[in-house]
Amino acid sequence: MLVEKQVPLQPYNSFGIAARAQRFARIRTEADLRSLMVRPDWALTPRFVLGGGSNLVITGDIKALVLRVEIAGRRLVEESEKGWLVEAGAGENWHAFVAWTLDQGWPGLENMALIPGTVGAAPVQNIGAYGVELQDRFHSLDAIDLVSGEVFTLDAAQCGFGYRDSVFKHIAADNQSFGLAGRALITRVRFWLPKPWKPVLGYLDLERKMAETGIAAPDARQIFDWVVAIRRAKLPDPAVIGNAGSFFKNPTVTPEQCADIIARDPKVVHYPMDDGSVKLAAGWLIDACGWKGKTLGHAGVYEKQALVLVNKGDAEHPCTGGEVMTLAKAIQTSVYERFGIRLEPEPVVI
């Protein structure tokens, strides 16, 4: 198993931050990982699992061994009258996988089209968009314990899904708690796509598309196309402008807190939730504080969507992770001072 040295990480993070991995290994099969784990120094080697790098802010060179997950493969595990069970390797591109499922006639993931990253990273973040979260379609996953080397399988309950959260983002504090951050490498993920298919359309942007096109009963392919068009209109292409997608989580507040904000800012974008709380649009809060289009160093706020921070650097003056986090903290301070709400970043910061 080849371990590369001093590998530039700019191509492996969608923000395009310049940094290096002191050691870098490509994991294309379970055997690749096991060949590393039998090395005498494995137990003493710090490790960092890297997927598509689309939800990542790198603040300096990475000293840990970077395990770049490139496990491929897509297949239908089984089909029944109730639905389809579909599996993909952790290294598969998420959007390409969504498109492939529709090409096979297996709808259900269309609302999550064009989310950057890999299949293996999707459950870590519990990705979601336009009314559907990964946990709504998740069945199970396989992973390898990076300490014991054992292969294990987790269902949805064991993954501890929350809003942009899972057990893979938490470290076990003691023997009584369960956290897998830095402990596991996901190899394959399975999704349950139920029959009969039902469209999820209760989102403002999709409702606007229905009104614009006059299509009141879109099929899954139509929803897929709409979501792609919406995201491309709002979000920059990482291949053109480096970014990590939505940088902050949409905060949730009590109805009383929301009413207080509405009294001061009637145009605040908000969505009532099933549990009685109210979700606020973080992008609207940031925009209301005047950050859209502003820059700080070589990091900036996207002029079309305040929720997205972008790379304003170039080859001579590259954007650093430190600049990104300085901008993020300034935005958090502004939003807190005006609305009393603390915004929480979505990306992993390393």
C-alpha positions in Angstrom: 0.0 0.0 0.0 1.6 3.3 -1.2 1.6 6.1 1.3 2.3 9.4 -0.5 4.3 12.2 1.2 3.6 16.0 1.2 0.5 15.8 -0.9 -1.2 19.1 -1.8 -4.7 19.1 -0.6 -6.1 22.0 -2.7 -7.6 19.5 -5.2 -9.2 17.5 -2.3 -11.2 20.2 -0.6 -14.0 22.2 -2.4 -13.0 25.4 -0.7 -9.7 25.2 -2.6 -7.6 26.0 0.6 -3.9 25.5 0.1 -2.5 23.0 2.5 -0.6 19.7 2.5 -0.9 16.3 3.9 2.3 15.0 5.4 1.1 11.4 4.6 -1.7 10.5 2.2 -3.2 7.0 1.4 -5.9 6.2 -1.1 -8.4 3.6 0.2 -10.0 1.9 -2.8 -10.7 -1.4 -1.1 -11.0 -2.8 2.4 -7.7 -4.6 1.6 -6.0 -1.2 1.1 -7.0 -0.2 4.6 -6.0 -3.5 6.2 -2.6 -3.3 4.7 -2.1 -0.1 6.6 -3.5 -1.4 9.8 -1.0 -4.3 10.0 1.9 -1.9 10.1 3.7 -1.8 13.5 3.2 2.0 13.9 -0.6 2.0 13.1 -1.7 2.2 16.7 0.4 5.3 17.2 -0.5 7.0 13.9 -3.1 9.8 14.1 -5.6 9.5 11.2 -8.0 11.7 9.3 -10.7 10.2 7.0 -11.2 12.3 3.9 -14.2 12.0 1.6 -15.0 14.6 -1.0 -13.7 17.4 1.1 -16.9 19.4 0.4 -17.7 20.1 4.0 -14.2 20.9 5.3 -12.1 23.9 6.3 -8.4 23.2 6.6 -6.6 25.6 8.8 -3.1 24.3 8.2 -1.0 21.3 7.0 -2.4 18.0 8.2 0.1 16.0 10.2 -2.2 13.0 10.6 -2.3 10.2 8.0 -5.0 11.2 5.5 -7.2 8.3 4.5 -8.8 9.4 1.2 -11.8 7.1 0.7 -12.2 6.1 -3.0 -14.3 2.9 -2.6 -16.5 2.5 -5.7 -19.6 0.5 -6.7 -23.4 0.8 -7.0 -26.0 -2.0 -6.9 -29.6 -2.9 -6.2 -29.5 -5.1 -3.2 -33.2 -6.1 -3.4 -36.6 -5.0 -4.7 -40.0 -5.8 -3.2 -43.5 -4.5 -3.4 -42.6 -2.0 -0.6 -39.5 -0.5 -2.2 -35.9 -0.7 -3.4 -32.8 -1.2 -1.3 -29.8 0.4 -3.1 -26.2 0.3 -2.1 -23.2 2.5 -3.0 -19.5 2.5 -2.2 -18.4 5.3 0.1 -16.2 6.9 -2.5 -19.0 7.3 -5.1 -19.9 10.9 -6.0 -23.2 11.7 -4.3 -24.9 13.6 -7.1 -23.8 11.1 -9.7 -25.3 8.4 -7.5 -28.6 10.2 -7.1 -28.8 10.7 -10.9 -28.0 7.0 -11.4 -30.9 5.8 -9.1 -33.3 7.9 -11.2 -31.9 6.5 -14.4 -32.7 3.0 -13.0 -36.2 4.0 -12.2 -35.7 4.2 -8.4 -36.9 7.6 -7.2 -36.6 9.0 -3.7 -33.3 10.9 -3.5 -34.2 13.6 -6.1 -34.6 16.4 -3.5 -30.9 16.0 -2.5 -29.6 16.4 -6.0 -26.3 18.3 -6.6 -25.2 18.2 -2.9 -21.4 18.0 -3.2 -19.4 15.3 -1.6 -19.3 11.5 -1.5 -21.8 8.8 -0.5 -19.7 7.9 2.5 -19.7 11.4 3.8 -23.4 11.8 3.5 -24.4 10.0 6.7 -21.7 11.7 8.7 -23.3 15.1 8.0 -26.9 13.7 7.6 -27.1 15.8 4.5 -30.5 17.2 3.4 -32.2 19.7 1.1 -35.6 20.8 0.1 -37.6 18.9 2.7 -35.7 15.6 2.6 -32.8 14.5 4.9 -30.5 11.5 4.4 -32.0 9.8 7.5 -35.4 9.8 5.7 -34.0 7.4 3.1 -31.2 5.7 5.1 -31.2 2.0 5.7 -27.8 1.0 7.0 -24.0 1.3 6.4 -20.9 -0.8 6.8 -17.7 0.6 8.3 -14.4 -0.6 9.6 -13.2 0.2 13.2 -9.9 1.9 12.8 -8.7 0.6 16.2 -9.8 -3.0 16.2 -10.1 -3.6 12.5 -13.5 -5.1 12.9 -16.2 -4.6 10.2 -19.5 -3.5 11.7 -23.0 -2.4 10.4 -25.1 0.4 11.8 -28.8 1.1 11.2 -30.4 4.6 11.4 -31.0 4.5 15.2 -27.4 3.6 15.8 -26.1 6.4 13.6 -27.7 8.9 16.0 -28.9 11.2 13.3 -29.7 14.9 14.1 -29.8 18.1 12.1 -26.5 17.9 10.1 -25.3 15.6 12.8 -24.5 11.9 13.5 -22.5 9.7 15.8 -19.6 10.1 13.4 -19.1 13.7 14.4 -18.8 13.0 18.2 -16.0 11.5 20.3 -16.9 9.0 23.0 -16.3 10.8 26.3 -16.3 7.6 28.3 -17.2 3.9 28.2 -20.9 4.8 28.6 -21.1 7.0 25.5 -21.0 6.2 21.8 -19.0 8.4 19.5 -17.2 7.4 16.3 -15.4 10.5 15.3 -11.9 9.5 14.1 -12.7 5.9 15.0 -14.5 4.5 11.9 -14.1 4.5 8.1 -17.4 4.0 6.3 -17.1 1.7 3.3 -20.7 1.3 1.9 -24.1 2.9 2.5 -27.5 1.5 1.8 -30.7 3.4 1.1 -34.4 2.4 1.3 -36.5 4.0 -1.4 -40.1 3.3 -0.7 -43.0 2.4 -3.0 -45.2 4.0 -3.9 -43.1 7.1 -4.5 -44.5 10.3 -3.1 -43.1 13.7 -4.1 -41.8 16.1 -1.4 -42.8 19.6 -2.5 -43.5 21.6 0.7 -40.6 24.0 0.1 -40.9 27.6 -1.1 -38.5 27.3 -4.0 -40.2 24.1 -5.3 -43.6 25.7 -4.9 -42.4 28.6 -7.0 -41.2 26.2 -9.7 -44.6 24.6 -9.8 -46.2 28.0 -10.2 -43.8 29.1 -12.9 -44.1 25.9 -15.0 -47.8 25.1 -14.3 -46.8 21.6 -13.4 -48.9 20.7 -10.4 -47.9 17.0 -10.2 -44.1 16.7 -11.1 -42.4 13.4 -11.4 -39.1 12.6 -9.7 -37.1 13.5 -12.7 -38.8 16.9 -12.8 -38.1 17.6 -9.2 -34.5 16.5 -9.7 -34.1 19.0 -12.6 -35.8 21.8 -10.5 -33.5 21.2 -7.6 -30.4 21.2 -9.8 -31.5 24.5 -11.4 -32.3 26.1 -8.0 -29.0 25.1 -6.5 -27.0 26.3 -9.6 -28.8 29.6 -9.5 -28.0 30.1 -5.8 -24.7 28.4 -5.1 -21.3 28.8 -6.8 -19.7 25.9 -8.6 -16.7 24.8 -6.4 -14.8 24.2 -9.6 -15.1 27.9 -10.4 -15.3 29.5 -7.0 -14.0 27.6 -4.0 -16.6 27.1 -1.3 -18.0 24.5 1.2 -21.7 25.0 0.4 -23.9 26.2 3.2 -21.5 27.4 5.9 -24.0 27.7 8.8 -26.8 25.5 10.1 -30.3 27.0 10.0 -31.0 27.8 13.7 -34.2 26.7 15.5 -36.0 28.8 18.0 -39.1 28.7 20.1 -42.3 30.2 18.7 -41.9 33.0 21.3 -38.4 33.8 20.1 -39.6 33.8 16.5 -42.5 36.1 17.3 -40.1 38.5 19.0 -37.9 38.6 15.9 -40.9 39.0 13.6 -42.0 42.0 15.7 -38.7 43.6 14.9 -38.0 42.2 11.4 -41.4 41.1 9.8 -39.6 39.7 6.7 -37.6 37.1 8.5 -37.7 33.8 6.7 -39.0 31.1 9.0 -40.4 27.5 8.8 -42.6 25.9 11.5 -41.3 22.5 12.5 -43.3 19.3 13.4 -41.9 19.5 17.0 -43.3 23.0 17.6 -40.1 24.8 17.1 -39.4 27.3 14.3 -36.4 27.1 11.9 -35.0 30.4 10.7 -33.1 30.9 7.5 -29.5 31.5 8.5 -28.8 33.1 5.1 -31.5 35.7 5.7 -30.1 36.5 9.1 -26.6 37.0 7.7 -27.9 39.1 4.8 -29.9 41.3 7.2 -26.7 42.0 9.0 -25.2 43.4 5.7 -22.6 40.6 5.0 -23.7 39.6 1.5 -20.8 40.3 -1.0 -18.4 41.5 1.8 -14.8 40.2 2.1 -12.4 39.8 4.9 -8.8 39.0 3.7 -9.1 36.4 0.9 -12.4 35.0 2.2 -15.8 36.4 1.3 -19.6 36.1 1.4 -21.1 35.0 -1.9 -23.0 37.9 -3.5 -26.0 35.7 -4.5 -26.4 33.7 -1.2 -25.2 35.0 2.2 -25.1 31.5 3.6 -22.1 30.6 1.4 -18.6 31.7 2.2 -16.2 31.7 -0.8 -12.6 31.6 -1.7 -11.5 35.1 -3.0 -7.8 34.2 -3.2 -5.6 33.4 -6.2 -2.4 31.5 -6.9 -0.2 34.3 -5.6 -2.4 35.0 -2.6 -4.3 31.9 -1.6 -7.2 31.9 0.8 -6.3 30.3 4.2 -8.5 28.4 6.6 -7.7 31.0 9.2 -9.2 33.7 7.0 -12.3 31.7 6.5 -12.8 31.2 10.2 -12.1 34.8 11.0 -14.8 35.8 8.6 -17.2 33.1 10.0 -16.6 34.4 13.6 -17.3 38.0 12.5 -20.6 36.9 11.0 -21.5 35.0 14.1 -20.9 38.0 16.2 -23.0 40.3 14.0 -26.0 37.9 14.0 -25.8 37.4 17.8 -25.6 41.1 18.5 -28.7 41.8 16.3 -30.9 38.7 16.8 -29.5 37.0 19.9 -28.9 33.9 17.9 -25.7 31.9 17.8 -25.0 30.4 14.4 -23.3 27.1 14.3 -20.9 26.3 11.4 -21.7 23.2 9.3 -18.2 22.3 8.0 -15.6 20.3 9.8 -12.7 22.5 10.8 -9.3 20.9 11.1 
